[in-house]
Amino acid sequence: MNILILQHAAVEHPGILLDFFREDGFRWMTVELDEGKPIPELNSFDLMLVMGGSQDVWQEDQYPWLRQEKAAIRRFVIDMQRPYLGICLGHQLLADAIGGIVRLAKSPEVGVMTVSRTRAGHREPLLCALPDPMTVLQWHGAEVTDLPANGEVLAKSDACRVQALRVGQYAYGIQCHIEMNGDSVDEWAAIPAYVSYLEVAMGKGAFARLKTEVSQRLPQFNRDARTLYENFKASLKRR
């Protein structure tokens, strides 16, 4: 499988998912959009993986490359009917690019929290064998408020009703961070804006507290990421 990875910050990379790709012998190309890298021709890619970032989907004037990214997502998902997985901002971009609406969240979610499956989520093979409710890491201040056509909500939280969605058969968005590895929190903390946002949401000293909690829960986070990844692969085989 040949994977196109779209990133919006060097520290917001696929994390443990890259370990899984290596084990399976998959190939990938990473495009750092925030550094001005162009999106390549899409025909040679079997999967598009779109990562998180500090940008918001409506900031096209500030980040003009968002327009090209959304056009690429629409083409890949709608015209080419190929598999897509979006995480955090990538989840929001999936919705926005094909007709949904993303707005500032009434209650930003930052920290270790839980999400639960919807009725559709209980039927969804992607979430099979995952805990319900599921403990996850959240770090977002925007949310999907209106689904695109043919979209279905798979998971929710008290503060955010669209924690996971599917569009069509093989395009998925996940609001939480399933890609965490042992370096993720430290890498995000290297960006002052991320630390400031964290402390606004969680109070002074939030970084140290979050790092400790993530470290304690990392084995479970990684097991859940493995389960979701294997479920996603199984869906591609059925395709």
CORVEN-V226226 format. One line per field, one symbol per residue. psi: psi as a letter, one per 30 degrees, with the letter a starting at -180 (. if undefined). A space follows every 50 residues. Layout:
BEGIN
psi: ???
END
This chain:
BEGIN
psi: kkkjkklfkefilfbfeeeeeeefglllkkjjefggklklkffgkfkkjk aalfllfgheeeiffeeeeeeeeeeeeeefhlkkkkkceeeeeeeefgfa kklkkejkjkakalllkleeeffjfegkglljlkklkkikgllkfkllkg kkkflllefjfifklkkbegjkkkeljfgkaffeeeeeffjeeeeeeeee eflkgeeeeeeeeeeefeeeeeeeeeeeeeeeeeeeee.
END
